Amino acid sequence: MSDRARNILTVAVIAVMGITLLLLTSTRPADLDRVEAIGSRIKCPVCQGESIANSPSPMAEDMMDLVSERVAAGVSDQDIIDELLGSYSGAVLLDPPVAGSTLVLWLAPLAALVAGVGVILWWQRHPGSDPAAAAPPPGRSRARLVTGGVVLLLAFAGIVVVAGNSLQERPAAAAGAADLEGQDLSEVSNETMEAVVAANPEILGMRLALAERYFEVGDYRSAFPHYLAVAEDPDATGGEAITALVRLSWMAFDGNGEVETATNLVDQALAIDPQSTVALYVRARVRWCGAGETEEAIGIFEGLLADPDLDSDTKARIESDLESARDGGGCP
């Protein structure tokens, strides 16, 4: 092969590899607005390979709403991305920055390009292994060069595929999901909270907040496993355990009419804090309404009303129950 032909082939190979590398590392199209551009960079935590910009899931919609709010507030792209990855467990950065653990993935294609160019140039300058030996037949030299170029291109393509897959499957740091606890949970959907709690079961505060949502709308089936998990967690604080046990007690009574089970559960809460207002009130209601023990309920109600720190709403509710119990009326 002539020097001119070799040079043309070399330039062609380098051009193909360079274009491929450029496509791999290029940014998103400039005509995408900031919200869509950011959303297209984040993989939905509960979807199969979809970005939050393309996913119809409630969690993805919550995340896109958050992006819209932050963009409107003038927050930078990187700060928004950092907040998403820190707040949503399982979120994945589809094109992570050239830093840290992803650096090797970005450098691998470049290394392959440099190595390929180096080998091709070496072949040009060293057509034979022994300068004193007879030159190889032109066909063999041409075949060797073409074969080598094809092998390099295939190796480069393989590195691109592997690197791309690794980039898309890089998991976000799960520890950052706890940051969601500091946000206004009223703006977070049940689906998002479920996903975060499932990935981070140690976040008892969020688990309780989610259970309370279900409890308030009478969805005992959804609330039960969350309250039970908190009640059985050895790391739960006294207040968290009491809340969970009292709710479980009331659900056992109100939902299934299980008076003794409800009593046992609320007694566990009282073992933690014998002066717990909510636990005492629930015990009074269970024993009065479920077991017909009116006198015990009256005694508990009177004791609770003696507390000068009782809030007005709770006081009014207890006074109403006490009046009904004293009059011998039915349990409201």
PyMOL commands that set and color helices and strands:
alter all, ss='L'
color gray80, all
select helices_A, chain A and resi 3-25+34-39+58-72+77-87+100-125+138-168+174-182+185-187+190-199+204-216+220-232+238-256+259-272+277-291+294-305+312-327
alter helices_A, ss='H'
color red, helices_A
select strands_A, chain A and resi 42-43+92-93
alter strands_A, ss='S'
color yellow, strands_A
deselect
rebuild
show_as cartoon
